[in-house]
Amino acid sequence: MPRQRTCWQKWWQDTEGTTSVEYAILLALIILVCFSAIASIGNPTISGFQQVIDKGGFGSNEP
């Protein structure tokens, strides 16, 4: 039983994988910010293109 306890204590105190977890959290936050920025820029852009299409599209002879 003492041997298992020392193994668990060594595993609990090991900090080798900590940086990879931190990088994964940072990457997730960066992706979340990118998606929200794209969504906030994309919606007005799509509506602008939709207005052009509704008026006859690109290259139309109508004013």
C-alpha positions in Angstrom: 0.0 0.0 0.0 2.8 2.5 0.7 4.2 1.9 -2.7 0.9 2.8 -4.4 0.7 5.9 -2.3 4.1 7.1 -3.4 3.2 6.4 -7.0 0.1 8.5 -6.7 2.0 11.3 -5.0 4.6 11.3 -7.7 1.9 11.4 -10.4 0.0 14.2 -8.6 3.1 16.4 -8.2 4.3 15.9 -11.8 4.0 19.1 -13.7 5.4 18.0 -17.1 2.1 18.2 -19.0 1.0 21.5 -17.5 2.3 23.7 -20.3 0.6 21.6 -23.0 -2.7 22.0 -21.2 -2.1 25.8 -20.9 -1.4 26.0 -24.6 -4.5 24.1 -25.4 -6.6 26.5 -23.3 -5.0 29.5 -25.0 -5.6 28.0 -28.4 -9.3 27.4 -27.6 -9.7 31.0 -26.5 -7.9 32.3 -29.6 -10.2 30.2 -31.9 -13.2 31.4 -30.0 -12.2 35.1 -30.5 -11.5 34.4 -34.2 -14.9 32.8 -34.7 -16.7 35.7 -33.0 -14.8 38.3 -35.0 -15.6 36.5 -38.2 -19.2 36.2 -37.3 -19.5 39.9 -36.4 -17.8 41.0 -39.6 -19.5 38.3 -41.8 -23.2 39.2 -41.0 -23.1 42.8 -42.3 -21.0 41.6 -45.3 -23.5 38.9 -46.2 -26.4 41.4 -45.9 -24.6 43.8 -48.2 -24.0 41.2 -50.8 -27.7 40.2 -50.5 -28.8 43.8 -51.2 -26.6 43.8 -54.4 -28.1 40.5 -55.5 -31.6 41.7 -54.8 -31.0 44.8 -57.0 -30.0 42.6 -60.0 -26.5 41.3 -59.1 -23.1 42.3 -60.3 -22.9 43.6 -63.9 -26.5 44.5 -64.1 -27.5 47.3 -66.4 -30.1 48.6 -63.9 -29.1 51.6 -61.7 
